[in-house]
């Protein structure tokens, strides 16, 4: 058995040497610089092709296409998404029948809101809608009020917020131009109230903010524990 193996290996190596010699000749220009397929890179490519030809007995051009993708009409993504008892998938569609899931957001069937991953200052990581925020009517940040600005245009990593969610977050680092930073606390959204002329938010202290155009305002309800949201996790198969 051992001698036959040596003969087989020797035959393959001999064939590889012949293929490599041919590759060197065909991939070297008269000046030695090589043409478009010449030079060190062209020679390396030819050497790899030569080894492949000996091993499988074909040329690269004659090999069948093994990267044709899944059959027509299938997504080839079985197991890529599994809905939970509360969180459901959110997907983008195309008028041609295209459908692809968005891993950055989910639909919370209990709170009836699009959700994404948020982080609390205490280290909690959970799925929730970041659209409504807690502001304050005074410069000492002691009189809370909830503000919400609807958005119907999809944004990368941010859910669509066409209606106010049932809760709002008090952020550390809220900016007028975007969503907040770390979450300090969560509160239930109360009854509608009038739009304030000026509000304040936690931003390295208690900083003055201007209410965004089109925003609606609500009273602050009871505090909601982070455990009432679906907790984020991480794993692999």
N, C-alpha and C positions, 0 to 999 in steps of 0.2 A: 504493500500500500504506500509506504514511504517513497520508494523509487518512482512509482507512477506519479505521485504528487510532484516530485522534483522535475520529471519530464514535462508535466503539464505546465508548471510554472515557467520552466525554461522556454517552452514553446511560446507562451504568452509574452514573456520578456523579449524574446527574439523578434516577435511581430511588432511589439511596441517600439523597439529600436529602429526597425525599418520604417514604421510610420513616422517616428520623430525625425529621421533623416530626411524623409520626403517633406515633412513640415518645414524643416529648416531651409531647404532649398527653395520651396515655393513661397516663403514668407520673408525672403531677404532680397532686397533690390541690388542692382549692380554696384551702387555706391556704398552699400552696407547700411544705409539709413533706414531702408524699408519704405514701402508706399503706405497707403491708407491702412492696410492690414499688416504692415511690416513693423520693424522695430521691436523692442522688448515685449510690449503688450501684445502685438500681433503674434509674435513667436510663442508666447505663453498660451494664447488662445488656441493656436494650432496644435501645441503639444497636448493640451487637455482634450481637444477633439480627437487626436490620434489615439490616446489611451482609451477614450470612449468607444472609438470604432473597433478596437481589438476586443474589448470586453463584451460588447453586445452585438458585434458583427454588422453594424449599420453605420451610416453616416448621420450626422446631426440632422440633415435636411430630410432624411428618410424616416426619422423617428415620428411616432404618432404624437399629436398634441395632447399632453397630459394635464394642461391647465385650461381646459375648456369651460370649467365652472359647472354648477349644478344643472340638471335638466331644465329645459324651458318650463316656466310656470311654477317653479319651486324656489324657495328662498335659500335652501341649504343651511338653515340656521336652527335646526331642531335643538331645543334645550337652551337657546340663547336667552330666553326670557320665560320666567315662570311667575305668574301673578300670585300674590298672597291673599289672605282672607280679607285684607283691607286695601292694600295698595295694588293698583292695576296699571297696566302699561299705557304709555302715551306714545303715539306714533305720528309720523309725517306721512302725507299721502301725495300722490301725483294724479293728474287727470287721466294718465295712461294706465292706472291700476297699481302703480308703485306704492309700497307700504314699508316703512322702516321705523323701528322703535328708537326712541330717544332715551339713552341711558342716563341723562342728566335730570330727568324729572319723571314723576309718577302722578297718578290720579288717586287721591285719598277718597275712597267711596264712603267713608264715615263722615268726614268733615265737608265732603263735596267741594274739594278744592284741588287745584294742581299744586304739587309739592316738589321741593328739591331738598338737598342736604344742607342743614344749618348747624352751626356750632355755638354752644353756650360758653360763657366765660368760665363756667365751672367744669367744663370738659365734656358735657353731653353732646352727642352727635345724633341727630334725628331728622326725619322727613317732615317738612312743614312748608307752608306758603309764606314767603317773606314780604308780601305786598303791603300789609298794614303795619304801621309803626306808631309807637307811643312817643308823643311830644309833650311839652309842658307849656303852660300859659305864663309862667313866671321865670325870672332869671335865676332862681335858686333851684329850679327843677323839682318843685314840690306839688304842683297842680297838674296832674296828667290829663291828656286828651289824646284821642286816637285819630290819626290822619290816614287817608287811603287815596291813592291816585290810580285809576284804572288804566290798564294797558291791554290792547288787543293785538299788538304786533309781536310776533315771536322774537325772542332774544336768546342768544346762545347762553345756555346754563340758567336761564330764568324763565319761570312759567308765565303763561298768559294769565292776566288778572282782569277779567271783565266785571266781576262782582266782588264785593268785599268779603274776605274770608271770615269765619266766626271768631277769629282771634287776632291779636296784634302783638308785636314784640317790641320790647324796650331794648334798643341797641346801644352799645358803646362804640361810637365812631360813625354815627349816621351822617350821611352827606345828602345835600339837596339833590345832587345829580345822580344818585344811585341808591342801591340797597345798602343796608347797614353792615356793620362788622359783626363782632361777637354779641350774642344775645344775653341780656342780663336777666330778663324775666318775660313771661307770656301772660296775657290778660284776655279775657273775653271781650268781644266788641259789644258795646252797649247801644243805647238809643242815639239816633241822629241829633246833631247839635249844630249851631251856627259856625260859620267859618271864622277863625280868629285872624286878626290883622298881622300878628307876629307870634311865633312859637319858638321854643327852645328845645334843644336835644343834647343828650350826653355825647360830647365830642371833645375828650380831653378836659372835661369840666362840664359846664352848662352853657352851650353856645347858641347864639341867636340864629334862627333859620327863617326863611321866607316860605309860606305855604305855596306848594306847587299849583299851577293853573289846573283847573278841573278836578281838584281834590275835594273829597267829602270828609266830614268830621263827625266823630262819635264820642259818647261818654265811655269811660273805662269801667269794665265789669270786674268780676272776681278773677284773682290770679289763677292761672292754669299751670299745673305741674308739667315739667318736661316729659315725665313718664307717660302722659296721656297721648303722646305722639308715637308714631312707629319709630323704633330705634334703628339706627343704621348699623350695619355689620359688614364684614368682609370675609371672603373665603375662596376656596378653589376646589375643583374636582380632583 
